[in-house]
Amino acid sequence: GDDVLVEFVVAVQFLPMCIMYLGLCPAGSEGTTYAMLTTWSNLAGSLAFDISTALTAVWDVSSQTISEGNFSGVWRLSLFCGLVGPIPLL
């Protein structure tokens, strides 16, 4: 259910970037540019999923741990994500 809505929002957010890049590319290479953009976007999504899975193994944030009242992994993972997020801006 909600995964479909999330994917729709992500696709809508992706469109302005595509339009901007397609406006900058030479005439006749729009298809190649769009293919490159979608490839990098899909690769980034897969890599982000793998990294997040690895981090949840480092800090236990499973439903069982949280239901037991142990939130130590949650705040550590939240802190890490909060600190890593702005790195591309540097």
VEXVO-786614 format. One record per residue: residue in one letter; x, z, y of N, C-alpha, C in turn. Coordinates in nm, 2 decimals. Atoms other than C-alpha are relative to their C-alpha. Layout:
<pt><aa>a</aa><n_east>X</n_east><n_up>Z</n_up><n_north>Y</n_north><ca_east>X</ca_east><ca_up>Z</ca_up><ca_north>Y</ca_north><c_east>X</c_east><c_up>Z</c_up><c_north>Y</c_north></pt>
...
END
This chain:
<pt><aa>g</aa><n_east>0.08</n_east><n_up>0.00</n_up><n_north>-0.12</n_north><ca_east>0.00</ca_east><ca_up>0.00</ca_up><ca_north>0.00</ca_north><c_east>0.08</c_east><c_up>0.00</c_up><c_north>0.13</c_north></pt>
<pt><aa>d</aa><n_east>-0.07</n_east><n_up>-0.01</n_up><n_north>-0.12</n_north><ca_east>0.22</ca_east><ca_up>0.12</ca_up><ca_north>0.28</ca_north><c_east>0.13</c_east><c_up>-0.08</c_up><c_north>0.01</c_north></pt>
<pt><aa>d</aa><n_east>-0.12</n_east><n_up>0.09</n_up><n_north>0.00</n_north><ca_east>0.52</ca_east><ca_up>-0.08</ca_up><ca_north>0.17</ca_north><c_east>-0.03</c_east><c_up>-0.14</c_up><c_north>0.05</c_north></pt>
<pt><aa>v</aa><n_east>0.03</n_east><n_up>0.13</n_up><n_north>-0.05</n_north><ca_east>0.34</ca_east><ca_up>-0.40</ca_up><ca_north>0.25</ca_north><c_east>0.00</c_east><c_up>0.01</c_up><c_north>0.16</c_north></pt>
<pt><aa>l</aa><n_east>0.01</n_east><n_up>-0.02</n_up><n_north>-0.15</n_north><ca_east>0.27</ca_east><ca_up>-0.27</ca_up><ca_north>0.61</ca_north><c_east>0.14</c_east><c_up>0.01</c_up><c_north>0.06</c_north></pt>
<pt><aa>v</aa><n_east>-0.14</n_east><n_up>-0.02</n_up><n_north>-0.05</n_north><ca_east>0.64</ca_east><ca_up>-0.17</ca_up><ca_north>0.65</ca_north><c_east>0.07</c_east><c_up>-0.14</c_up><c_north>0.00</c_north></pt>
<pt><aa>e</aa><n_east>-0.06</n_east><n_up>0.13</n_up><n_north>0.01</n_north><ca_east>0.76</ca_east><ca_up>-0.51</ca_up><ca_north>0.53</ca_north><c_east>-0.06</c_east><c_up>-0.10</c_up><c_north>0.11</c_north></pt>
<pt><aa>f</aa><n_east>0.06</n_east><n_up>0.08</n_up><n_north>-0.10</n_north><ca_east>0.52</ca_east><ca_up>-0.68</ca_up><ca_north>0.77</ca_north><c_east>0.06</c_east><c_up>0.03</c_up><c_north>0.14</c_north></pt>
<pt><aa>v</aa><n_east>-0.06</n_east><n_up>-0.04</n_up><n_north>-0.13</n_north><ca_east>0.65</ca_east><ca_up>-0.48</ca_up><ca_north>1.07</ca_north><c_east>0.14</c_east><c_up>-0.04</c_up><c_north>0.01</c_north></pt>
<pt><aa>v</aa><n_east>-0.14</n_east><n_up>0.04</n_up><n_north>0.00</n_north><ca_east>1.01</ca_east><ca_up>-0.55</ca_up><ca_north>0.97</ca_north><c_east>0.00</c_east><c_up>-0.16</c_up><c_north>0.03</c_north></pt>
<pt><aa>a</aa><n_east>0.00</n_east><n_up>0.15</n_up><n_north>-0.02</n_north><ca_east>0.93</ca_east><ca_up>-0.93</ca_up><ca_north>0.95</ca_north><c_east>-0.04</c_east><c_up>-0.03</c_up><c_north>0.15</c_north></pt>
<pt><aa>v</aa><n_east>0.04</n_east><n_up>0.03</n_up><n_north>-0.14</n_north><ca_east>0.76</ca_east><ca_up>-0.92</ca_up><ca_north>1.29</ca_north><c_east>0.12</c_east><c_up>0.03</c_up><c_north>0.10</c_north></pt>
<pt><aa>q</aa><n_east>-0.11</n_east><n_up>-0.04</n_up><n_north>-0.08</n_north><ca_east>1.06</ca_east><ca_up>-0.74</ca_up><ca_north>1.44</ca_north><c_east>0.12</c_east><c_up>-0.10</c_up><c_north>-0.02</c_north></pt>
<pt><aa>f</aa><n_east>-0.11</n_east><n_up>0.10</n_up><n_north>0.03</n_north><ca_east>1.29</ca_east><ca_up>-1.01</ca_up><ca_north>1.28</ca_north><c_east>-0.02</c_east><c_up>-0.13</c_up><c_north>0.08</c_north></pt>
<pt><aa>l</aa><n_east>0.03</n_east><n_up>0.13</n_up><n_north>-0.06</n_north><ca_east>1.11</ca_east><ca_up>-1.30</ca_up><ca_north>1.45</ca_north><c_east>0.07</c_east><c_up>-0.02</c_up><c_north>0.14</c_north></pt>
<pt><aa>p</aa><n_east>-0.06</n_east><n_up>0.03</n_up><n_north>-0.13</n_north><ca_east>1.24</ca_east><ca_up>-1.25</ca_up><ca_north>1.81</ca_north><c_east>0.15</c_east><c_up>-0.03</c_up><c_north>-0.01</c_north></pt>
<pt><aa>m</aa><n_east>-0.14</n_east><n_up>0.03</n_up><n_north>0.02</n_north><ca_east>1.60</ca_east><ca_up>-1.24</ca_up><ca_north>1.69</ca_north><c_east>0.02</c_east><c_up>-0.14</c_up><c_north>-0.05</c_north></pt>
<pt><aa>c</aa><n_east>-0.01</n_east><n_up>0.13</n_up><n_north>0.05</n_north><ca_east>1.54</ca_east><ca_up>-1.56</ca_up><ca_north>1.49</ca_north><c_east>-0.02</c_east><c_up>-0.11</c_up><c_north>0.12</c_north></pt>
<pt><aa>i</aa><n_east>0.03</n_east><n_up>0.09</n_up><n_north>-0.11</n_north><ca_east>1.39</ca_east><ca_up>-1.73</ca_up><ca_north>1.80</ca_north><c_east>0.12</c_east><c_up>-0.01</c_up><c_north>0.09</c_north></pt>
<pt><aa>m</aa><n_east>-0.11</n_east><n_up>0.00</n_up><n_north>-0.09</n_north><ca_east>1.68</ca_east><ca_up>-1.63</ca_up><ca_north>2.01</ca_north><c_east>0.12</c_east><c_up>-0.08</c_up><c_north>-0.05</c_north></pt>
<pt><aa>y</aa><n_east>-0.11</n_east><n_up>0.07</n_up><n_north>0.06</n_north><ca_east>1.94</ca_east><ca_up>-1.75</ca_up><ca_north>1.77</ca_north><c_east>-0.03</c_east><c_up>-0.15</c_up><c_north>-0.02</c_north></pt>
<pt><aa>l</aa><n_east>0.04</n_east><n_up>0.14</n_up><n_north>0.01</n_north><ca_east>1.75</ca_east><ca_up>-2.08</ca_up><ca_north>1.70</ca_north><c_east>0.01</c_east><c_up>-0.07</c_up><c_north>0.13</c_north></pt>
<pt><aa>g</aa><n_east>-0.02</n_east><n_up>0.07</n_up><n_north>-0.13</n_north><ca_east>1.75</ca_east><ca_up>-2.15</ca_up><ca_north>2.07</ca_north><c_east>0.14</c_east><c_up>-0.02</c_up><c_north>0.04</c_north></pt>
<pt><aa>l</aa><n_east>-0.15</n_east><n_up>0.01</n_up><n_north>-0.03</n_north><ca_east>2.13</ca_east><ca_up>-2.11</ca_up><ca_north>2.08</ca_north><c_east>0.07</c_east><c_up>-0.10</c_up><c_north>-0.08</c_north></pt>
<pt><aa>c</aa><n_east>-0.07</n_east><n_up>0.09</n_up><n_north>0.10</n_north><ca_east>2.21</ca_east><ca_up>-2.33</ca_up><ca_north>1.78</ca_north><c_east>-0.02</c_east><c_up>-0.14</c_up><c_north>0.04</c_north></pt>
<pt><aa>p</aa><n_east>0.02</n_east><n_up>0.14</n_up><n_north>-0.02</n_north><ca_east>2.27</ca_east><ca_up>-2.70</ca_up><ca_north>1.80</ca_north><c_east>-0.12</c_east><c_up>-0.06</c_up><c_north>-0.07</c_north></pt>
<pt><aa>a</aa><n_east>0.12</n_east><n_up>0.07</n_up><n_north>0.06</n_north><ca_east>1.98</ca_east><ca_up>-2.94</ca_up><ca_north>1.74</ca_north><c_east>0.03</c_east><c_up>-0.05</c_up><c_north>-0.14</c_north></pt>
<pt><aa>g</aa><n_east>-0.02</n_east><n_up>0.05</n_up><n_north>0.14</n_north><ca_east>1.94</ca_east><ca_up>-3.02</ca_up><ca_north>1.37</ca_north><c_east>0.05</c_east><c_up>0.11</c_up><c_north>-0.09</c_north></pt>
<pt><aa>s</aa><n_east>-0.05</n_east><n_up>-0.10</n_up><n_north>0.09</n_north><ca_east>2.09</ca_east><ca_up>-2.70</ca_up><ca_north>1.24</ca_north><c_east>-0.08</c_east><c_up>0.13</c_up><c_north>-0.01</c_north></pt>
<pt><aa>e</aa><n_east>0.09</n_east><n_up>-0.12</n_up><n_north>0.00</n_north><ca_east>1.79</ca_east><ca_up>-2.47</ca_up><ca_north>1.28</ca_north><c_east>-0.02</c_east><c_up>0.06</c_up><c_north>-0.14</c_north></pt>
<pt><aa>g</aa><n_east>0.03</n_east><n_up>-0.05</n_up><n_north>0.13</n_north><ca_east>1.72</ca_east><ca_up>-2.45</ca_up><ca_north>0.91</ca_north><c_east>0.12</c_east><c_up>0.07</c_up><c_north>-0.06</c_north></pt>
<pt><aa>t</aa><n_east>-0.12</n_east><n_up>-0.07</n_up><n_north>0.04</n_north><ca_east>2.08</ca_east><ca_up>-2.36</ca_up><ca_north>0.83</ca_north><c_east>0.01</c_east><c_up>0.14</c_up><c_north>0.06</c_north></pt>
<pt><aa>t</aa><n_east>-0.01</n_east><n_up>-0.13</n_up><n_north>-0.08</n_north><ca_east>2.08</ca_east><ca_up>-2.09</ca_up><ca_north>1.10</ca_north><c_east>-0.10</c_east><c_up>0.10</c_up><c_north>-0.05</c_north></pt>
<pt><aa>y</aa><n_east>0.10</n_east><n_up>-0.10</n_up><n_north>0.05</n_north><ca_east>1.75</ca_east><ca_up>-1.94</ca_up><ca_north>0.97</ca_north><c_east>0.04</c_east><c_up>0.05</c_up><c_north>-0.14</c_north></pt>
<pt><aa>a</aa><n_east>-0.04</n_east><n_up>-0.04</n_up><n_north>0.13</n_north><ca_east>1.88</ca_east><ca_up>-1.94</ca_up><ca_north>0.62</ca_north><c_east>0.12</c_east><c_up>0.10</c_up><c_north>0.00</c_north></pt>
<pt><aa>m</aa><n_east>-0.11</n_east><n_up>-0.10</n_up><n_north>-0.01</n_north><ca_east>2.20</ca_east><ca_up>-1.76</ca_up><ca_north>0.73</ca_north><c_east>-0.05</c_east><c_up>0.13</c_up><c_north>0.05</c_north></pt>
<pt><aa>l</aa><n_east>0.05</n_east><n_up>-0.13</n_up><n_north>-0.05</n_north><ca_east>2.00</ca_east><ca_up>-1.50</ca_up><ca_north>0.93</ca_north><c_east>-0.08</c_east><c_up>0.07</c_up><c_north>-0.11</c_north></pt>
<pt><aa>t</aa><n_east>0.07</n_east><n_up>-0.07</n_up><n_north>0.10</n_north><ca_east>1.77</ca_east><ca_up>-1.43</ca_up><ca_north>0.64</ca_north><c_east>0.09</c_east><c_up>0.05</c_up><c_north>-0.12</c_north></pt>
<pt><aa>t</aa><n_east>-0.10</n_east><n_up>-0.04</n_up><n_north>0.11</n_north><ca_east>2.06</ca_east><ca_up>-1.41</ca_up><ca_north>0.39</ca_north><c_east>0.07</c_east><c_up>0.13</c_up><c_north>0.05</c_north></pt>
<pt><aa>w</aa><n_east>-0.07</n_east><n_up>-0.12</n_up><n_north>-0.05</n_north><ca_east>2.24</ca_east><ca_up>-1.15</ca_up><ca_north>0.61</ca_north><c_east>-0.10</c_east><c_up>0.11</c_up><c_north>0.01</c_north></pt>
<pt><aa>s</aa><n_east>0.10</n_east><n_up>-0.10</n_up><n_north>-0.01</n_north><ca_east>1.92</ca_east><ca_up>-0.96</ca_up><ca_north>0.67</ca_north><c_east>-0.03</c_east><c_up>0.06</c_up><c_north>-0.14</c_north></pt>
<pt><aa>n</aa><n_east>0.03</n_east><n_up>-0.05</n_up><n_north>0.14</n_north><ca_east>1.84</ca_east><ca_up>-0.94</ca_up><ca_north>0.29</ca_north><c_east>0.12</c_east><c_up>0.07</c_up><c_north>-0.06</c_north></pt>
<pt><aa>l</aa><n_east>-0.12</n_east><n_up>-0.07</n_up><n_north>0.05</n_north><ca_east>2.20</ca_east><ca_up>-0.85</ca_up><ca_north>0.21</ca_north><c_east>0.02</c_east><c_up>0.14</c_up><c_north>0.06</c_north></pt>
<pt><aa>a</aa><n_east>-0.01</n_east><n_up>-0.13</n_up><n_north>-0.07</n_north><ca_east>2.20</ca_east><ca_up>-0.57</ca_up><ca_north>0.47</ca_north><c_east>-0.11</c_east><c_up>0.10</c_up><c_north>-0.05</c_north></pt>
<pt><aa>g</aa><n_east>0.10</n_east><n_up>-0.09</n_up><n_north>0.06</n_north><ca_east>1.87</ca_east><ca_up>-0.43</ca_up><ca_north>0.33</ca_north><c_east>0.04</c_east><c_up>0.05</c_up><c_north>-0.14</c_north></pt>
<pt><aa>s</aa><n_east>-0.04</n_east><n_up>-0.04</n_up><n_north>0.14</n_north><ca_east>2.01</ca_east><ca_up>-0.43</ca_up><ca_north>-0.03</ca_north><c_east>0.12</c_east><c_up>0.10</c_up><c_north>0.01</c_north></pt>
<pt><aa>l</aa><n_east>-0.11</n_east><n_up>-0.09</n_up><n_north>-0.02</n_north><ca_east>2.33</ca_east><ca_up>-0.26</ca_up><ca_north>0.09</ca_north><c_east>-0.04</c_east><c_up>0.13</c_up><c_north>0.05</c_north></pt>
<pt><aa>a</aa><n_east>0.05</n_east><n_up>-0.13</n_up><n_north>-0.05</n_north><ca_east>2.14</ca_east><ca_up>0.00</ca_up><ca_north>0.29</ca_north><c_east>-0.07</c_east><c_up>0.08</c_up><c_north>-0.11</c_north></pt>
<pt><aa>f</aa><n_east>0.07</n_east><n_up>-0.07</n_up><n_north>0.11</n_north><ca_east>1.93</ca_east><ca_up>0.08</ca_up><ca_north>-0.02</ca_north><c_east>0.10</c_east><c_up>0.06</c_up><c_north>-0.09</c_north></pt>
<pt><aa>d</aa><n_east>-0.10</n_east><n_up>-0.05</n_up><n_north>0.09</n_north><ca_east>2.24</ca_east><ca_up>0.12</ca_up><ca_north>-0.23</ca_north><c_east>0.07</c_east><c_up>0.12</c_up><c_north>0.06</c_north></pt>
<pt><aa>i</aa><n_east>-0.06</n_east><n_up>-0.11</n_up><n_north>-0.07</n_north><ca_east>2.41</ca_east><ca_up>0.34</ca_up><ca_north>0.02</ca_north><c_east>-0.09</c_east><c_up>0.13</c_up><c_north>0.01</c_north></pt>
<pt><aa>s</aa><n_east>0.10</n_east><n_up>-0.11</n_up><n_north>-0.01</n_north><ca_east>2.10</ca_east><ca_up>0.56</ca_up><ca_north>0.07</ca_north><c_east>-0.02</c_east><c_up>0.06</c_up><c_north>-0.14</c_north></pt>
<pt><aa>t</aa><n_east>0.01</n_east><n_up>-0.06</n_up><n_north>0.14</n_north><ca_east>2.07</ca_east><ca_up>0.60</ca_up><ca_north>-0.31</ca_north><c_east>0.12</c_east><c_up>0.08</c_up><c_north>-0.03</c_north></pt>
<pt><aa>a</aa><n_east>-0.12</n_east><n_up>-0.08</n_up><n_north>0.03</n_north><ca_east>2.43</ca_east><ca_up>0.71</ca_up><ca_north>-0.33</ca_north><c_east>0.00</c_east><c_up>0.13</c_up><c_north>0.08</c_north></pt>
<pt><aa>l</aa><n_east>0.00</n_east><n_up>-0.12</n_up><n_north>-0.09</n_north><ca_east>2.39</ca_east><ca_up>0.96</ca_up><ca_north>-0.04</ca_north><c_east>-0.11</c_east><c_up>0.10</c_up><c_north>-0.06</c_north></pt>
<pt><aa>t</aa><n_east>0.09</n_east><n_up>-0.09</n_up><n_north>0.06</n_north><ca_east>2.08</ca_east><ca_up>1.11</ca_up><ca_north>-0.21</ca_north><c_east>0.06</c_east><c_up>0.07</c_up><c_north>-0.13</c_north></pt>
<pt><aa>a</aa><n_east>-0.07</n_east><n_up>-0.06</n_up><n_north>0.11</n_north><ca_east>2.30</ca_east><ca_up>1.17</ca_up><ca_north>-0.51</ca_north><c_east>0.10</c_east><c_up>0.11</c_up><c_north>0.05</c_north></pt>
<pt><aa>v</aa><n_east>-0.10</n_east><n_up>-0.09</n_up><n_north>-0.06</n_north><ca_east>2.56</ca_east><ca_up>1.35</ca_up><ca_north>-0.29</ca_north><c_east>-0.08</c_east><c_up>0.13</c_up><c_north>0.04</c_north></pt>
<pt><aa>w</aa><n_east>0.09</n_east><n_up>-0.11</n_up><n_north>-0.04</n_north><ca_east>2.29</ca_east><ca_up>1.57</ca_up><ca_north>-0.13</ca_north><c_east>-0.13</c_east><c_up>0.00</c_up><c_north>-0.06</c_north></pt>
<pt><aa>d</aa><n_east>0.12</n_east><n_up>0.00</n_up><n_north>0.08</n_north><ca_east>2.01</ca_east><ca_up>1.66</ca_up><ca_north>-0.36</ca_north><c_east>-0.13</c_east><c_up>0.01</c_up><c_north>0.09</c_north></pt>
<pt><aa>v</aa><n_east>0.13</n_east><n_up>0.00</n_up><n_north>-0.07</n_north><ca_east>1.68</ca_east><ca_up>1.57</ca_up><ca_north>-0.18</ca_north><c_east>-0.12</c_east><c_up>-0.04</c_up><c_north>-0.08</c_north></pt>
<pt><aa>s</aa><n_east>0.11</n_east><n_up>0.04</n_up><n_north>0.09</n_north><ca_east>1.46</ca_east><ca_up>1.52</ca_up><ca_north>-0.48</ca_north><c_east>-0.12</c_east><c_up>0.09</c_up><c_north>0.03</c_north></pt>
<pt><aa>s</aa><n_east>0.13</n_east><n_up>-0.07</n_up><n_north>-0.02</n_north><ca_east>1.10</ca_east><ca_up>1.63</ca_up><ca_north>-0.48</ca_north><c_east>0.00</c_east><c_up>0.14</c_up><c_north>-0.06</c_north></pt>
<pt><aa>q</aa><n_east>0.00</n_east><n_up>-0.12</n_up><n_north>0.07</n_north><ca_east>1.17</ca_east><ca_up>1.90</ca_up><ca_north>-0.73</ca_north><c_east>0.08</c_east><c_up>0.11</c_up><c_north>0.08</c_north></pt>
<pt><aa>t</aa><n_east>-0.08</n_east><n_up>-0.10</n_up><n_north>-0.08</n_north><ca_east>1.45</ca_east><ca_up>2.06</ca_up><ca_north>-0.51</ca_north><c_east>-0.08</c_east><c_up>0.04</c_up><c_north>0.12</c_north></pt>
<pt><aa>i</aa><n_east>0.07</n_east><n_up>-0.04</n_up><n_north>-0.12</n_north><ca_east>1.23</ca_east><ca_up>2.05</ca_up><ca_north>-0.20</ca_north><c_east>-0.12</c_east><c_up>0.09</c_up><c_north>-0.03</c_north></pt>
<pt><aa>s</aa><n_east>0.11</n_east><n_up>-0.09</n_up><n_north>0.03</n_north><ca_east>0.93</ca_east><ca_up>2.20</ca_up><ca_north>-0.38</ca_north><c_east>0.05</c_east><c_up>0.14</c_up><c_north>-0.04</c_north></pt>
<pt><aa>e</aa><n_east>-0.06</n_east><n_up>-0.13</n_up><n_north>0.03</n_north><ca_east>1.16</ca_east><ca_up>2.48</ca_up><ca_north>-0.49</ca_north><c_east>0.04</c_east><c_up>0.07</c_up><c_north>0.13</c_north></pt>
<pt><aa>g</aa><n_east>-0.03</n_east><n_up>-0.06</n_up><n_north>-0.13</n_north><ca_east>1.22</ca_east><ca_up>2.55</ca_up><ca_north>-0.12</ca_north><c_east>0.15</c_east><c_up>-0.02</c_up><c_north>0.04</c_north></pt>
<pt><aa>n</aa><n_east>-0.14</n_east><n_up>0.02</n_up><n_north>-0.04</n_north><ca_east>1.58</ca_east><ca_up>2.43</ca_up><ca_north>-0.11</ca_north><c_east>0.01</c_east><c_up>-0.13</c_up><c_north>0.09</c_north></pt>
<pt><aa>f</aa><n_east>-0.01</n_east><n_up>0.11</n_up><n_north>-0.09</n_north><ca_east>1.62</ca_east><ca_up>2.22</ca_up><ca_north>0.20</ca_north><c_east>0.14</c_east><c_up>-0.03</c_up><c_north>0.05</c_north></pt>
<pt><aa>s</aa><n_east>-0.14</n_east><n_up>0.01</n_up><n_north>-0.05</n_north><ca_east>2.00</ca_east><ca_up>2.23</ca_up><ca_north>0.23</ca_north><c_east>0.04</c_east><c_up>-0.15</c_up><c_north>0.00</c_north></pt>
<pt><aa>g</aa><n_east>-0.04</n_east><n_up>0.14</n_up><n_north>0.01</n_north><ca_east>2.04</ca_east><ca_up>1.87</ca_up><ca_north>0.12</ca_north><c_east>-0.07</c_east><c_up>-0.09</c_up><c_north>0.11</c_north></pt>
<pt><aa>v</aa><n_east>0.07</n_east><n_up>0.07</n_up><n_north>-0.10</n_north><ca_east>1.77</ca_east><ca_up>1.75</ca_up><ca_north>0.37</ca_north><c_east>0.06</c_east><c_up>0.01</c_up><c_north>0.13</c_north></pt>
<pt><aa>w</aa><n_east>-0.06</n_east><n_up>-0.01</n_up><n_north>-0.14</n_north><ca_east>1.93</ca_east><ca_up>1.89</ca_up><ca_north>0.68</ca_north><c_east>0.14</c_east><c_up>-0.06</c_up><c_north>0.00</c_north></pt>
<pt><aa>r</aa><n_east>-0.14</n_east><n_up>0.06</n_up><n_north>0.00</n_north><ca_east>2.28</ca_east><ca_up>1.77</ca_up><ca_north>0.57</ca_north><c_east>-0.02</c_east><c_up>-0.15</c_up><c_north>0.01</c_north></pt>
<pt><aa>l</aa><n_east>0.02</n_east><n_up>0.14</n_up><n_north>0.00</n_north><ca_east>2.15</ca_east><ca_up>1.42</ca_up><ca_north>0.50</ca_north><c_east>-0.06</c_east><c_up>-0.05</c_up><c_north>0.14</c_north></pt>
<pt><aa>s</aa><n_east>0.06</n_east><n_up>0.03</n_up><n_north>-0.13</n_north><ca_east>1.95</ca_east><ca_up>1.42</ca_up><ca_north>0.83</ca_north><c_east>0.11</c_east><c_up>0.00</c_up><c_north>0.11</c_north></pt>
<pt><aa>l</aa><n_east>-0.12</n_east><n_up>-0.01</n_up><n_north>-0.09</n_north><ca_east>2.26</ca_east><ca_up>1.53</ca_up><ca_north>1.02</ca_north><c_east>0.09</c_east><c_up>-0.12</c_up><c_north>-0.01</c_north></pt>
<pt><aa>f</aa><n_east>-0.09</n_east><n_up>0.12</n_up><n_north>0.03</n_north><ca_east>2.47</ca_east><ca_up>1.26</ca_up><ca_north>0.86</ca_north><c_east>-0.06</c_east><c_up>-0.12</c_up><c_north>0.06</c_north></pt>
<pt><aa>c</aa><n_east>0.07</n_east><n_up>0.12</n_up><n_north>-0.04</n_north><ca_east>2.22</ca_east><ca_up>0.99</ca_up><ca_north>0.93</ca_north><c_east>-0.01</c_east><c_up>0.00</c_up><c_north>0.16</c_north></pt>
<pt><aa>g</aa><n_east>0.01</n_east><n_up>-0.01</n_up><n_north>-0.14</n_north><ca_east>2.18</ca_east><ca_up>1.11</ca_up><ca_north>1.29</ca_north><c_east>0.14</c_east><c_up>-0.03</c_up><c_north>0.07</c_north></pt>
<pt><aa>l</aa><n_east>-0.14</n_east><n_up>0.02</n_up><n_north>-0.06</n_north><ca_east>2.56</ca_east><ca_up>1.10</ca_up><ca_north>1.35</ca_north><c_east>0.05</c_east><c_up>-0.14</c_up><c_north>-0.03</c_north></pt>
<pt><aa>v</aa><n_east>-0.05</n_east><n_up>0.14</n_up><n_north>0.04</n_north><ca_east>2.62</ca_east><ca_up>0.76</ca_up><ca_north>1.17</ca_north><c_east>-0.08</c_east><c_up>-0.10</c_up><c_north>0.08</c_north></pt>
<pt><aa>g</aa><n_east>0.08</n_east><n_up>0.10</n_up><n_north>-0.07</n_north><ca_east>2.33</ca_east><ca_up>0.58</ca_up><ca_north>1.35</ca_north><c_east>0.06</c_east><c_up>-0.06</c_up><c_north>0.12</c_north></pt>
<pt><aa>p</aa><n_east>-0.05</n_east><n_up>0.06</n_up><n_north>-0.13</n_north><ca_east>2.49</ca_east><ca_up>0.54</ca_up><ca_north>1.69</ca_north><c_east>0.14</c_east><c_up>-0.06</c_up><c_north>-0.01</c_north></pt>
<pt><aa>i</aa><n_east>-0.14</n_east><n_up>0.05</n_up><n_north>0.01</n_north><ca_east>2.83</ca_east><ca_up>0.43</ca_up><ca_north>1.55</ca_north><c_east>0.01</c_east><c_up>-0.15</c_up><c_north>0.04</c_north></pt>
<pt><aa>p</aa><n_east>-0.02</n_east><n_up>0.14</n_up><n_north>-0.05</n_north><ca_east>2.76</ca_east><ca_up>0.05</ca_up><ca_north>1.60</ca_north><c_east>0.00</c_east><c_up>-0.01</c_up><c_north>0.15</c_north></pt>
<pt><aa>l</aa><n_east>0.00</n_east><n_up>0.01</n_up><n_north>-0.15</n_north><ca_east>2.71</ca_east><ca_up>0.12</ca_up><ca_north>1.97</ca_north><c_east>0.14</c_east><c_up>0.03</c_up><c_north>0.06</c_north></pt>
<pt><aa>l</aa><n_east>-0.14</n_east><n_up>-0.03</n_up><n_north>-0.06</n_north><ca_east>3.08</ca_east><ca_up>0.23</ca_up><ca_north>2.01</ca_north><c_east>0.08</c_east><c_up>-0.12</c_up><c_north>0.00</c_north></pt>
END
